[in-house]
């Protein structure tokens, strides 16, 4: 199973993400898919804001795929590592010698955090960031 892949199911003029409560629509498939990433990232942000576990990514076979942006995926990895290790924001800030607002910004999916900050946070959580580049479907 691929990491950070969620299914987008398209109906005639409405598409639905399998990540509650992500709902968006478009006049055609292209517009729906364009809006789907924002809807997905907004829904995942709500999981972080309410300290809920992230939903498991869905298998992508035969379906349209929507992935969060690379920076968002890295931030989700930090949040997931915090959930798995039981480390709260205050403890992560202590480990990194940061102020709490710095950790808040790091977990804010809309904030343009620096990749080196994400790497430091993951290392403080016993994780390592790995980047993978692959060909796009149909390329």
C-alpha positions in Angstrom: 0.0 0.0 0.0 1.3 3.5 -0.9 1.7 6.0 1.9 -0.4 9.2 1.9 -2.8 8.1 -0.9 -6.5 8.6 -0.5 -9.2 7.6 -2.9 -11.4 10.1 -4.7 -14.7 8.8 -6.0 -16.2 10.8 -8.8 -19.9 10.9 -9.5 -21.5 12.9 -12.3 -20.9 16.4 -10.8 -19.8 15.6 -7.3 -16.8 13.9 -6.0 -16.3 12.6 -2.5 -13.2 11.8 -0.6 -12.9 8.8 1.6 -11.6 11.0 4.4 -14.5 12.4 6.4 -15.4 15.2 6.3 -13.7 16.1 3.0 -16.4 17.1 0.5 -16.0 19.1 -2.6 -17.3 19.3 -6.2 -16.5 20.4 -9.7 -18.3 20.9 -13.0 -16.1 18.2 -14.5 -13.5 15.6 -13.5 -10.6 17.9 -13.9 -12.1 20.6 -11.7 -13.2 18.1 -9.1 -9.7 16.7 -8.9 -8.1 20.1 -8.7 -10.3 21.0 -5.7 -9.8 17.6 -4.2 -6.3 18.2 -2.9 -7.4 21.3 -1.0 -10.4 19.4 0.4 -8.2 16.5 1.5 -5.6 18.7 3.1 -8.3 20.7 4.9 -9.9 17.5 6.2 -6.5 16.1 7.4 -5.8 19.5 9.1 -9.0 19.0 11.1 -7.7 15.6 12.3 -4.6 17.4 13.6 -6.5 20.2 15.2 -8.7 17.8 17.1 -5.8 15.4 17.9 -7.5 12.5 16.2 -5.5 9.6 14.5 -5.1 10.1 10.8 -7.2 7.9 8.6 -5.4 5.1 6.9 -4.5 5.8 3.2 -6.6 3.8 0.7 -5.5 1.4 -1.9 -5.3 3.2 -5.3 -6.1 0.3 -7.7 -8.4 1.5 -10.5 -9.4 4.8 -8.8 -8.5 8.4 -9.2 -5.8 9.3 -6.7 -5.3 12.5 -4.7 -2.2 13.0 -2.7 -1.4 15.9 -0.3 1.5 18.1 -1.4 5.0 16.9 -0.4 5.4 19.4 2.4 2.0 18.4 3.8 3.0 14.7 3.7 6.2 15.5 5.6 4.1 17.4 8.2 1.7 14.5 8.4 4.6 12.2 9.1 5.6 14.4 12.1 2.1 14.3 13.4 1.8 10.6 12.9 5.2 10.0 14.7 3.9 12.1 17.6 0.8 10.0 17.8 2.7 6.8 17.6 5.2 7.8 20.3 2.8 9.7 22.6 4.9 12.8 22.3 2.8 16.0 22.7 3.7 19.4 21.3 5.2 20.7 24.5 7.5 17.7 24.7 8.6 18.0 21.1 9.3 21.7 21.7 11.5 20.8 24.7 13.4 18.2 22.7 14.1 20.7 19.9 14.8 23.6 22.2 12.0 25.5 20.4 9.1 27.7 21.6 5.7 26.1 21.4 4.5 28.4 18.6 7.3 27.0 16.4 5.8 23.5 16.8 2.3 24.8 16.2 3.5 26.3 12.9 5.3 23.1 12.0 2.0 21.2 12.4 0.0 23.8 10.5 -0.5 22.4 7.1 -1.0 25.9 5.6 2.3 27.2 6.9 5.3 27.0 4.6 7.7 25.3 7.1 11.3 24.7 6.1 12.2 21.1 5.3 15.2 21.1 7.7 12.8 21.9 10.5 10.6 18.9 9.6 13.7 16.8 9.5 14.8 17.9 12.9 11.4 17.2 14.4 11.3 13.7 12.8 14.8 13.0 14.2 13.7 14.1 17.6 10.9 11.5 17.3 13.2 8.7 16.2 12.3 9.0 12.5 14.1 9.9 9.3 12.7 11.7 6.3 13.1 10.0 3.0 12.2 11.6 -0.3 11.1 9.5 -3.3 10.6 10.8 -6.9 8.6 8.7 -9.4 7.2 9.0 -12.9 3.7 10.3 -13.1 1.0 7.9 -14.4 0.9 8.2 -18.2 4.3 9.8 -18.4 
